[in-house]
Amino acid sequence: MEEPVKAIFTECIQTQIASADLLQEPLLNAGELLVDSLLRGQKVYCCGESMAHASARHFSHIMLTGLQFDRPPFPVNALHADFGANEHEAIFAQQISAVGQPNDLLIVLSAGARAPRVSRAMEAALSRGMLIIALTNDADQDVAGLLGPDDVEIRIPSRNAARVSEHLLQLVNMLCSLAEQQIFPQEDDA
């Protein structure tokens, strides 16, 4: 019975090692884009499809409340969806069309191969002149193709939905941490 558990841990570790090598530069670029957007007073929106939706909501929460220390809230809003049977594909896109402004930032999270709601949100963001940070995976077929030259993709080196979900949570924590460190550097000295 121990072998399946050890195999899961081994896969987690291997994905971590691959991510440490591959994701440093895109993570730093995403952090710079996030901080620049916040410092310019732009709004930040985030959304995720199915399992990634929880990580998007977590990101919004920690950006509002703080991750490592008490600080003023950052203006980050998770787009709403309940993913019920009647939830339509354009739910995120409608929200972006209603509130998104040029140079605002949309952060999208994709844990699977298909992300139609997220893709539609990206299309709406592009039509409004917004910038995009996309957290994707090796199975992604929708999101990566919609990115422009000023957008940033952080592609998790895995197709396993469980490993991708673990990394999405870790990456949003890292983005928040980078933003806090850059905007409030004095807190690192405390």
Secondary structure, DSSP 8 states (H G I E B T S, - for coil): -HHHHHHHHHHHHHHHHHHHHHSHHHHHHHHHHHHHHHHTT--EEEEESTHHHHHHHHHHHHHHH-SSS------EEE------TT--TTHHHHHHHHH--TT-EEEEE--SS--HHHHHHHHHHHHTT-EEEEEEETT-SSSGGG--TT-EEEEES---HHHHHHHHHHHHHHHHHHHHHHH-THHHH-
